[in-house]
Amino acid sequence: MGILAGRHVVVTRPSGQAAHLATRLLELGAEPVLFPVLEIRDVEDIRPLLDVAIRLDQFDLAVFVSPNAIDKALGIILPRRTWPAGLQAAAVGKISEQALARQGIVNVISPPLRFDSEALLELPELVAVSGKRVVIFRGDGGRDVLGETLVARGAQVEYVTCYRRLRPQRDAAPLLQLWEAGKLDAVTLTSSEGLRNFFDMIGHLGQAWLKKTPLFVSHARIAAQAQRLGLHQTIAAAPGDEGLIEALVQYYESHGTQPNRLPA
C-alpha cells in the first residue's frame, strides 16, 4: 500500500476545496481527516464589486490573489459583462491560472516557481507599473504587501473585497481522540490564517499534541509562524496539494513509524 498506508493525516482546507488532497491521500492508503479551519463566504454587500465591474475597462491590470477571489469575483462580474479584451490579468499560482482559463481568461501573468505576492511582484510586468491603474481582487483582511508595493512603484491601486473568511465552529474532540490513541500522524496547513485558527480551535490539550506532531505547510511564511508558536516539527513543502503529498511521502520514507506520545 505504500509508506502512507494507514496514517491519519489532517486536511484543513475549506469545505469544498479539500476533495483533491483527500483523494490523493486515499490513493496512497492514508486516512484523511477533514477538519476545515477556514470558511469561505460571499460578501454581504456586492455593490463595490458591481461598481468595479462597470469600470473594468478603465484598469490596466487585474490581480487575483487566490482561486477564491477568482470564483467569487468572476461569479458576479461575468454574468453581467464580458471581460475587457485589453485588461491584463495576473494571479498567484498555477491553480489560479487554471481557474481563470476555465473562465476564458488566458495569457495570465503568474510567477513560474514561488507562488506568493512577493514572487508576483518580482515579475517585469509588475515592476514597470508607473501610471497604471490596478484592481486587486481579494478576501477580507488580506495582506497589503502587493498593493503597497505597487503604489510605491507609481501605480494607482484599488482593492475589491469579494469574499469573507471565517473561523468555523467545529468540535476538535475527534482529533483529540485520535491523538490520544496515537493515531494522528500528520497535519497539513495551507495558510497562515488557517494555522492561527487551527491552533485556537484545538485548545491547550490539542496544542500540546500538535507540538509533537509533524506539521506540513505549503509556504515558508507559514513555517515561520509555526516556529513562533513553538511548533518545531514543521516541514515546508512545495506549493499545492502535490507538494504536500511529496513532502509527506519523503518524510515518512526517512522517519518511518514514530508513534505520538502523551503530552507532558
Backbone as numpy.savetxt, mean C-alpha at the origin, in Angstrom:
# Nx Ny Nz CAx CAy CAz Cx Cy Cz
5.02 -30.12 -0.53 4.20 -28.90 -0.53 5.05 -27.64 -0.53
6.29 -27.71 -0.07 7.11 -26.51 -0.10 7.40 -25.97 1.28
8.29 -24.98 1.31 8.79 -24.44 2.56 7.71 -23.71 3.36
6.65 -23.22 2.71 5.60 -22.49 3.43 4.44 -23.39 3.85
4.54 -24.67 3.58 3.43 -25.57 3.88 3.03 -25.52 5.35
1.76 -25.27 5.60 1.23 -25.26 6.96 1.49 -24.01 7.76
2.24 -23.07 7.22 2.56 -21.85 7.97 1.40 -20.85 7.90
1.06 -20.30 9.05 0.00 -19.29 9.11 0.63 -17.91 8.91
0.19 -17.22 7.86 0.73 -15.92 7.50 -0.40 -14.89 7.50
-0.23 -13.83 8.28 -1.26 -12.79 8.37 -1.19 -11.89 7.14
-2.35 -11.71 6.50 -2.49 -10.81 5.35 -3.31 -9.62 5.80
-2.71 -8.43 5.76 -3.35 -7.25 6.34 -3.91 -6.28 5.31
-3.87 -6.66 4.04 -4.42 -5.77 3.01 -5.91 -5.52 3.27
-6.45 -4.39 2.78 -7.88 -4.13 2.96 -8.75 -5.22 2.34
-9.94 -5.39 2.87 -10.90 -6.33 2.29 -11.12 -5.96 0.82
-11.14 -6.96 -0.03 -11.29 -6.71 -1.46 -9.98 -6.56 -2.18
-8.86 -6.43 -1.43 -7.55 -6.29 -2.05 -6.57 -7.36 -1.58
-7.08 -8.33 -0.85 -6.19 -9.35 -0.27 -6.21 -10.66 -1.04
-7.10 -10.80 -2.01 -7.32 -12.10 -2.66 -6.06 -12.62 -3.36
-5.34 -11.74 -4.06 -4.20 -12.22 -4.83 -3.11 -12.79 -3.91
-2.76 -12.04 -2.87 -1.73 -12.51 -1.94 -2.19 -13.78 -1.23
-3.45 -13.81 -0.80 -3.96 -14.99 -0.12 -3.93 -16.21 -1.04
-4.28 -16.03 -2.31 -4.26 -17.14 -3.27 -2.85 -17.65 -3.49
-1.89 -16.74 -3.61 -0.50 -17.16 -3.81 0.01 -17.95 -2.60
-0.37 -17.52 -1.40 0.03 -18.26 -0.20 -0.58 -19.66 -0.19
-1.86 -19.75 -0.56 -2.51 -21.05 -0.61 -1.83 -21.97 -1.62
-1.44 -21.42 -2.76 -0.77 -22.21 -3.79 0.54 -22.82 -3.27
1.16 -22.11 -2.32 2.43 -22.58 -1.76 2.23 -23.40 -0.48
0.98 -23.69 -0.16 0.69 -24.54 0.99 0.51 -23.81 2.30
0.65 -22.49 2.29 0.51 -21.72 3.53 -0.96 -21.54 3.88
-1.19 -21.06 5.10 -2.54 -20.78 5.58 -2.67 -19.26 5.77
-3.25 -18.53 4.80 -3.40 -17.09 4.97 -4.43 -16.76 6.06
-4.08 -15.82 6.91 -4.99 -15.36 7.96 -5.36 -13.91 7.62
-6.59 -13.71 7.19 -7.01 -12.38 6.73 -7.35 -11.50 7.93
-6.64 -10.38 8.03 -6.86 -9.44 9.13 -6.64 -8.03 8.57
-7.64 -7.47 7.87 -7.46 -6.15 7.26 -7.24 -5.06 8.30
-6.25 -4.22 8.06 -5.92 -3.15 9.01 -6.27 -1.77 8.45
-6.78 -1.73 7.23 -7.27 -0.49 6.64 -8.61 -0.76 5.97
-9.49 0.19 6.08 -10.78 0.13 5.40 -10.85 1.31 4.44
-11.08 1.03 3.17 -11.14 2.06 2.14 -12.60 2.42 1.88
-12.92 3.69 2.05 -14.29 4.14 1.84 -14.32 5.35 0.90
-15.47 5.56 0.28 -15.66 6.73 -0.56 -15.64 7.99 0.29
-15.27 9.10 -0.33 -15.38 10.39 0.36 -16.84 10.74 0.52
-17.15 11.47 1.56 -18.54 11.84 1.81 -18.99 12.95 0.88
-18.07 13.82 0.47 -18.40 14.95 -0.40 -17.59 14.83 -1.69
-18.26 14.54 -2.80 -17.55 14.36 -4.07 -17.46 15.65 -4.88
-17.95 16.76 -4.32 -17.94 18.01 -5.11 -16.55 18.47 -5.51
-15.52 18.39 -4.64 -14.18 18.78 -5.10 -13.69 17.90 -6.26
-14.02 16.64 -6.23 -13.62 15.74 -7.31 -14.36 16.08 -8.60
-15.64 16.40 -8.49 -16.41 16.80 -9.67 -15.88 18.11 -10.24
-15.50 19.03 -9.37 -14.95 20.32 -9.84 -13.67 20.11 -10.64
-12.80 19.24 -10.14 -11.56 18.96 -10.87 -11.86 18.24 -12.18
-12.85 17.36 -12.17 -13.23 16.66 -13.40 -13.59 17.66 -14.50
-14.29 18.70 -14.13 -14.68 19.73 -15.11 -13.45 20.45 -15.65
-12.44 20.64 -14.80 -11.27 21.44 -15.17 -10.06 20.62 -15.60
-10.24 19.35 -15.85 -9.10 18.48 -16.14 -8.24 18.98 -17.29
-8.87 19.60 -18.29 -8.11 20.07 -19.46 -7.11 21.17 -19.10
-7.28 21.77 -17.93 -6.39 22.86 -17.53 -5.07 22.35 -16.94
-4.98 21.05 -16.65 -3.79 20.51 -16.00 -2.83 19.92 -17.02
-1.55 19.94 -16.67 -0.51 19.32 -17.50 -0.19 17.90 -17.06
-0.38 17.64 -15.76 0.02 16.35 -15.21 -0.96 15.93 -14.12
-1.39 14.67 -14.16 -2.25 14.10 -13.11 -1.50 12.95 -12.46
-1.32 13.03 -11.15 -0.57 12.02 -10.41 -1.53 11.23 -9.53
-1.47 9.91 -9.64 -2.27 9.01 -8.80 -1.31 8.31 -7.84
-1.57 8.44 -6.53 -0.62 7.93 -5.55 -0.82 6.46 -5.23
-1.93 5.86 -5.67 -2.20 4.46 -5.33 -3.28 3.91 -6.25
-3.40 2.57 -6.32 -4.52 1.99 -7.07 -5.87 2.43 -6.53
-5.98 2.63 -5.22 -7.24 3.12 -4.66 -7.59 4.49 -5.22
-6.58 5.35 -5.36 -6.83 6.68 -5.92 -7.33 6.58 -7.35
-6.77 5.65 -8.09 -7.21 5.46 -9.48 -8.66 5.00 -9.53
-8.96 3.96 -8.77 -10.31 3.40 -8.81 -11.35 4.41 -8.35
-11.07 5.10 -7.26 -12.06 6.01 -6.71 -12.20 7.29 -7.55
-11.08 7.83 -8.02 -11.15 9.07 -8.81 -11.78 8.81 -10.18
-11.29 7.81 -10.88 -11.79 7.56 -12.23 -13.21 7.01 -12.21
-13.58 6.37 -11.10 -14.96 5.92 -10.96 -15.95 7.07 -10.95
-15.48 8.23 -10.53 -16.32 9.44 -10.56 -16.14 10.20 -11.88
-14.90 10.29 -12.35 -14.60 11.15 -13.51 -15.07 10.55 -14.83
-14.69 9.31 -15.11 -14.88 8.78 -16.46 -16.34 8.55 -16.86
-17.26 8.27 -15.92 -18.66 8.21 -16.35 -19.22 9.57 -16.79
-18.50 10.65 -16.45 -18.99 12.00 -16.73 -18.27 12.69 -17.88
-17.06 12.21 -18.18 -16.30 12.83 -19.25 -15.16 11.90 -19.68
-14.59 12.16 -20.86 -13.43 11.39 -21.31 -12.16 11.99 -20.71
-11.14 11.16 -20.64 -9.84 11.63 -20.16 -9.21 12.51 -21.24
-8.73 13.71 -20.90 -8.15 14.60 -21.91 -6.95 13.98 -22.61
-6.92 14.05 -23.92 -5.84 13.44 -24.69 -4.48 14.03 -24.33
-4.46 15.32 -23.95 -3.19 15.97 -23.66 -2.76 15.94 -22.21
-3.51 15.23 -21.36 -3.20 15.20 -19.93 -2.34 13.97 -19.62
-1.09 14.21 -19.25 -0.16 13.13 -18.90 -0.48 12.59 -17.52
-0.54 11.27 -17.40 -0.77 10.63 -16.11 0.53 10.08 -15.56
0.67 10.11 -14.23 1.82 9.53 -13.54 1.31 8.72 -12.37
2.02 7.65 -12.04 1.58 6.78 -10.95 2.79 6.15 -10.29
2.58 5.60 -9.10 3.65 4.97 -8.34 3.43 3.46 -8.38
4.15 2.76 -9.26 4.10 1.31 -9.24 3.41 0.68 -10.43
3.76 -0.57 -10.70 3.24 -1.30 -11.85 1.76 -1.62 -11.68
1.32 -1.90 -10.46 -0.09 -2.19 -10.24 -0.95 -0.99 -10.62
-0.46 0.21 -10.29 -1.19 1.42 -10.66 -1.18 1.62 -12.18
-0.04 1.34 -12.82 0.00 1.40 -14.28 -1.05 0.49 -14.90
-1.15 -0.72 -14.38 -2.12 -1.67 -14.91 -3.55 -1.19 -14.67
-3.79 -0.59 -13.49 -5.13 -0.08 -13.20 -5.50 1.05 -14.16
-4.55 1.93 -14.49 -4.81 3.00 -15.45 -5.04 2.43 -16.85
-4.26 1.43 -17.21 -4.41 0.83 -18.54 -5.81 0.23 -18.71
-6.34 -0.35 -17.64 -7.69 -0.92 -17.72 -8.73 0.15 -17.98
-8.39 1.39 -17.63 -9.30 2.51 -17.87 -8.99 3.23 -19.19
-8.05 2.68 -19.96 -7.71 3.25 -21.25 -6.67 4.36 -21.19
-6.00 4.53 -20.04 -4.99 5.57 -19.88 -3.62 4.90 -19.95
-2.86 5.18 -21.01 -1.58 4.51 -21.24 -0.46 5.53 -21.32
0.77 5.06 -21.60 1.95 5.92 -21.64 2.10 6.68 -20.32
1.98 5.93 -19.23 2.00 6.51 -17.88 3.44 6.68 -17.42
3.72 7.82 -16.77 5.02 8.03 -16.14 5.03 7.25 -14.83
6.03 6.37 -14.66 6.09 5.56 -13.45 7.53 5.11 -13.23
7.99 5.09 -11.99 9.37 4.64 -11.72 9.52 3.17 -12.04
10.66 2.77 -12.60 10.83 1.38 -13.04 11.20 0.40 -11.94
11.77 0.87 -10.84 12.28 -0.05 -9.82 11.64 0.20 -8.46
12.00 1.31 -7.81 11.41 1.63 -6.50 10.05 2.26 -6.72
9.07 1.82 -5.93 7.71 2.27 -6.14 7.26 3.15 -4.97
7.73 4.40 -4.96 7.30 5.35 -3.95 7.39 6.75 -4.52
6.92 7.73 -3.75 6.90 9.11 -4.22 8.30 9.62 -4.52
9.26 9.23 -3.71 10.63 9.69 -3.91 11.18 9.20 -5.24
10.89 7.96 -5.60 11.35 7.43 -6.89 10.66 8.14 -8.06
9.38 8.42 -7.91 8.66 9.15 -8.95 9.26 10.54 -9.15
9.63 11.19 -8.06 10.19 12.54 -8.13 11.56 12.58 -8.80
12.23 11.43 -8.87 13.55 11.39 -9.51 13.46 11.35 -11.03
12.29 11.06 -11.57 12.15 10.95 -13.03 12.23 12.33 -13.69
12.83 12.41 -14.87 13.02 13.71 -15.54 11.71 14.48 -15.72
10.63 13.76 -16.00 9.35 14.44 -16.26 8.82 15.17 -15.03
9.24 14.74 -13.84 8.79 15.41 -12.62 9.85 16.34 -12.04
11.00 16.38 -12.69 12.02 17.36 -12.30 11.77 18.68 -13.01
11.49 18.61 -14.31 11.26 19.81 -15.13 9.78 20.16 -15.13
9.28 20.72 -14.02 7.85 21.00 -13.90 7.56 22.48 -13.66
8.55 23.34 -13.79 8.34 24.77 -13.53 7.23 25.31 -14.44
6.24 25.94 -13.82 5.14 26.54 -14.56 4.03 25.58 -14.92
4.18 24.29 -14.61 3.15 23.32 -14.97 2.10 23.20 -13.86
0.90 22.85 -14.29 -0.20 22.64 -13.34 -0.37 21.15 -13.11
-0.35 20.76 -11.84 -0.37 19.35 -11.46 -1.53 19.09 -10.51
-2.29 18.02 -10.77 -3.32 17.58 -9.83 -2.89 16.23 -9.27
-3.00 16.09 -7.95 -2.60 14.86 -7.26 -3.85 14.22 -6.65
-4.17 13.02 -7.09 -5.29 12.27 -6.55 -4.77 11.34 -5.46
-5.36 11.43 -4.27 -4.85 10.67 -3.13 -5.96 10.42 -2.12
-5.61 9.67 -1.05 -6.53 9.46 0.05 -6.39 10.57 1.08
-7.29 10.57 2.05 -7.24 11.60 3.08 -5.99 11.40 3.94
-5.36 12.51 4.27 -4.20 12.46 5.16 -2.97 11.84 4.56
-2.83 11.86 3.24 -1.66 11.28 2.61 -0.40 12.11 2.84
0.75 11.53 2.49 2.02 12.23 2.64 2.05 13.44 1.70
2.76 14.50 2.14 2.82 15.73 1.36 4.11 15.90 0.58
5.04 14.91 0.69 6.35 15.09 0.08 6.26 15.31 -1.42
5.34 14.65 -2.08 5.21 14.77 -3.54 4.82 16.18 -3.93
3.73 16.67 -3.35 3.27 18.01 -3.69 4.23 19.09 -3.28
4.80 18.96 -2.08 5.73 19.98 -1.60 6.97 20.07 -2.50
7.46 18.94 -2.96 8.64 18.95 -3.82 8.31 19.56 -5.18
7.15 19.23 -5.72 6.76 19.80 -7.01 6.57 21.31 -6.93
6.00 21.77 -5.83 5.86 23.22 -5.63 7.23 23.88 -5.55
8.15 23.25 -4.83 9.50 23.80 -4.73 10.19 23.85 -6.09
9.77 23.01 -7.00 10.34 23.00 -8.35 9.59 23.91 -9.32
8.62 24.65 -8.81 7.95 25.66 -9.63 6.60 25.27 -10.17
6.07 24.12 -9.77 4.77 23.70 -10.28 3.64 24.30 -9.43
2.46 24.36 -10.03 1.24 24.70 -9.31 0.52 23.39 -9.01
0.32 23.09 -7.73 -0.17 21.77 -7.33 -1.53 21.90 -6.66
-2.42 21.00 -7.02 -3.74 20.92 -6.41 -3.98 19.48 -5.96
-4.35 19.31 -4.70 -4.68 17.98 -4.18 -6.18 17.71 -4.32
-6.51 16.45 -4.59 -7.91 16.03 -4.56 -8.00 14.75 -3.73
-8.78 14.80 -2.67 -9.00 13.61 -1.85 -10.13 12.81 -2.46
-9.84 11.55 -2.81 -10.86 10.74 -3.49 -11.24 9.48 -2.73
-10.64 9.24 -1.56 -11.10 8.14 -0.72 -10.64 8.39 0.71
-11.28 7.68 1.64 -10.93 7.77 3.05 -10.34 6.45 3.51
-9.40 6.54 4.46 -8.81 5.36 5.08 -9.22 5.33 6.55
-9.81 4.24 6.97 -10.25 4.09 8.35 -9.63 2.84 8.97
-9.50 2.84 10.29 -9.05 1.65 10.99 -10.26 0.77 11.28
-10.26 -0.48 10.82 -11.42 -1.34 11.04 -11.62 -1.67 12.52
-12.87 -1.95 12.86 -13.18 -2.48 14.19 -13.15 -3.99 14.07
-12.08 -4.60 14.54 -11.89 -6.04 14.33 -11.32 -6.68 15.59
-11.84 -7.86 15.93 -11.40 -8.59 17.11 -10.09 -9.30 16.82
-9.07 -9.05 17.64 -7.76 -9.67 17.45 -7.65 -11.03 18.12
-8.72 -11.50 18.75 -8.64 -12.77 19.49 -8.16 -13.94 18.63
-8.62 -14.09 17.37 -8.12 -15.22 16.57 -6.60 -15.19 16.37
-6.04 -14.00 16.23 -4.58 -13.90 16.11 -3.90 -14.30 17.41
-4.42 -13.82 18.52 -3.83 -14.13 19.82 -3.88 -15.64 20.10
-4.96 -16.29 19.69 -5.09 -17.73 19.89 -4.05 -18.49 19.06
-3.84 -18.04 17.81 -2.82 -18.68 16.98 -1.44 -18.47 17.57
-1.16 -17.26 18.03 0.14 -16.99 18.65 0.36 -17.90 19.87
-0.66 -17.98 20.72 -0.52 -18.77 21.94 -0.30 -20.25 21.62
-0.90 -20.71 20.51 -0.73 -22.10 20.11 0.57 -22.34 19.34
1.35 -21.26 19.14 2.60 -21.38 18.41 2.41 -21.59 16.93
1.28 -21.13 16.39 0.94 -21.39 14.99 0.88 -20.14 14.11
1.23 -18.99 14.68 1.23 -17.80 13.84 2.69 -17.52 13.46
3.01 -17.72 12.18 4.41 -17.75 11.75 4.93 -16.43 11.21
4.07 -15.62 10.60 4.56 -14.40 9.96 3.42 -13.42 9.77
3.79 -12.14 9.66 2.84 -11.06 9.40 3.34 -10.28 8.21
2.44 -9.92 7.29 2.79 -9.07 6.15 2.08 -7.73 6.28
2.81 -6.66 5.95 2.25 -5.31 6.02 2.72 -4.50 4.82
1.84 -3.66 4.28 2.16 -2.95 3.05 2.01 -1.45 3.14
1.86 -0.91 4.36 1.83 0.54 4.51 2.19 0.91 5.94
2.73 2.11 6.11 3.08 2.59 7.45 1.83 2.79 8.30
0.79 3.31 7.68 -0.46 3.50 8.42 -1.03 2.15 8.84
-0.93 1.16 7.96 -1.39 -0.18 8.31 -0.63 -0.76 9.48
0.68 -0.51 9.53 1.48 -0.98 10.66 1.01 -0.33 11.96
0.81 0.97 11.93 0.34 1.66 13.15 -1.00 1.09 13.60
-1.92 0.88 12.64 -3.23 0.32 12.98 -3.09 -1.07 13.58
-2.30 -1.92 12.93 -2.13 -3.29 13.39 -1.57 -3.32 14.82
-0.57 -2.50 15.06 0.06 -2.45 16.37 -0.95 -2.08 17.45
-1.83 -1.13 17.13 -2.86 -0.73 18.09 -3.95 -1.78 18.23
-4.33 -2.42 17.13 -5.46 -3.34 17.13 -5.17 -4.62 17.92
-3.91 -5.04 18.00 -3.61 -6.31 18.66 -3.34 -6.15 20.15
-3.26 -4.91 20.65 -3.11 -4.68 22.08 -1.74 -5.10 22.62
-1.58 -4.96 23.94 -0.27 -5.20 24.57 0.19 -6.63 24.42
-0.73 -7.59 24.59 -0.33 -9.00 24.47 0.10 -9.30 23.04
-0.68 -8.84 22.07 -0.32 -9.06 20.68 0.99 -8.39 20.31
1.24 -7.22 20.87 2.50 -6.52 20.60 3.69 -7.32 21.11
3.52 -7.96 22.27 4.59 -8.81 22.80 4.85 -9.99 21.87
3.79 -10.59 21.36 3.95 -11.68 20.39 4.62 -11.17 19.12
4.16 -10.02 18.66 4.66 -9.49 17.39 6.17 -9.27 17.42
6.69 -8.90 18.57 8.13 -8.66 18.68 8.93 -9.95 18.52
8.25 -11.10 18.60 8.93 -12.39 18.42 8.54 -13.05 17.10
7.88 -12.31 16.21 7.36 -12.87 14.97 7.97 -12.17 13.77
8.42 -12.89 12.76 8.93 -12.24 11.55 7.86 -11.36 10.89
8.24 -10.14 10.60 7.34 -9.16 9.99 7.88 -8.82 8.60
7.09 -9.07 7.58 7.50 -8.84 6.20 6.79 -7.60 5.68
7.57 -6.60 5.25 7.01 -5.32 4.83 7.48 -5.01 3.41
6.71 -4.15 2.72 6.96 -3.92 1.30 7.73 -2.65 1.01
8.25 -2.00 2.05 9.02 -0.77 1.82 9.95 -0.53 3.00
11.11 0.04 2.71 12.08 0.33 3.76 11.53 1.32 4.78
10.63 2.22 4.35 10.05 3.19 5.27 9.21 2.48 6.33
8.49 1.43 5.95 7.71 0.66 6.92 8.64 -0.08 7.86
9.73 -0.62 7.32 10.71 -1.32 8.15 11.30 -0.39 9.20
11.58 0.85 8.81 12.15 1.81 9.76 11.16 2.11 10.88
9.89 2.24 10.52 8.89 2.48 11.56 8.76 1.28 12.48
8.83 0.08 11.91 8.76 -1.13 12.73 9.91 -1.17 13.74
11.09 -0.79 13.31 12.24 -0.75 14.21 11.98 0.21 15.37
11.37 1.35 15.07 11.07 2.33 16.13 10.06 1.78 17.13
9.23 0.84 16.69 8.24 0.22 17.58 8.83 -0.97 18.33
10.11 -1.25 18.12 10.75 -2.35 18.81 10.58 -3.68 18.12
10.21 -3.65 16.83 10.01 -4.89 16.06 11.28 -5.15 15.26
12.12 -5.98 15.80 13.46 -6.16 15.23 13.57 -7.37 14.31
12.50 -8.15 14.19 12.49 -9.25 13.21 11.73 -8.80 11.96
12.20 -7.72 11.37 11.51 -7.12 10.23 12.32 -7.34 8.96
11.64 -7.82 7.93 12.28 -8.11 6.65 11.67 -7.21 5.59
12.47 -6.36 4.98 11.99 -5.47 3.91 12.01 -6.24 2.60
10.84 -6.45 2.02 10.70 -7.20 0.77 10.65 -6.25 -0.42
10.76 -6.81 -1.62 10.53 -6.04 -2.82 9.05 -5.66 -2.88
8.71 -4.60 -3.62 7.31 -4.15 -3.66 6.38 -5.21 -4.24
5.11 -5.12 -3.83 4.09 -5.98 -4.39 3.97 -7.33 -3.71
2.91 -8.05 -4.08 2.66 -9.36 -3.48 3.78 -10.35 -3.77
4.29 -10.33 -5.00 5.34 -11.29 -5.34 6.62 -11.02 -4.55
6.88 -9.74 -4.24 8.02 -9.42 -3.40 7.87 -10.01 -2.01
6.65 -9.93 -1.45 6.40 -10.51 -0.14 6.54 -12.03 -0.17
6.00 -12.65 -1.21 6.09 -14.11 -1.35 7.56 -14.54 -1.43
8.32 -13.85 -2.26 9.73 -14.20 -2.43 10.49 -14.07 -1.11
10.20 -12.99 -0.36 10.88 -12.79 0.92 10.50 -13.88 1.93
9.23 -14.25 1.94 8.80 -15.33 2.85 9.52 -16.64 2.53
9.56 -16.99 1.26 10.20 -18.24 0.85 11.69 -18.22 1.21
12.36 -17.12 0.90 13.79 -17.02 1.19 14.05 -17.10 2.69
13.21 -16.44 3.47 13.40 -16.43 4.92 13.30 -17.85 5.49
12.25 -18.56 5.11 12.04 -19.88 5.70 12.97 -20.93 5.11
13.47 -20.72 3.92 14.53 -21.59 3.41 15.80 -21.44 4.25
16.04 -20.22 4.74 17.25 -19.97 5.53 17.08 -20.33 7.00
15.85 -20.11 7.54 15.66 -20.23 8.98 14.98 -21.52 9.40
14.27 -22.16 8.49 13.58 -23.38 8.86 12.50 -23.09 9.89
12.24 -24.05 10.74 11.17 -23.92 11.73 11.72 -23.37 13.03
11.13 -22.23 13.45 11.50 -21.64 14.73 10.22 -21.29 15.46
9.66 -22.21 16.25 8.37 -21.98 16.89 8.42 -20.72 17.77
7.27 -20.02 17.80 7.16 -18.88 18.70 7.15 -19.35 20.14
7.67 -18.52 21.01 7.66 -18.79 22.45 6.71 -17.81 23.12
6.20 -18.21 24.25 5.36 -17.31 25.02 6.14 -16.05 25.38
5.48 -14.85 25.26 6.16 -13.63 25.63 6.46 -13.58 27.12
7.59 -12.95 27.44 7.96 -12.85 28.85 7.01 -11.94 29.60
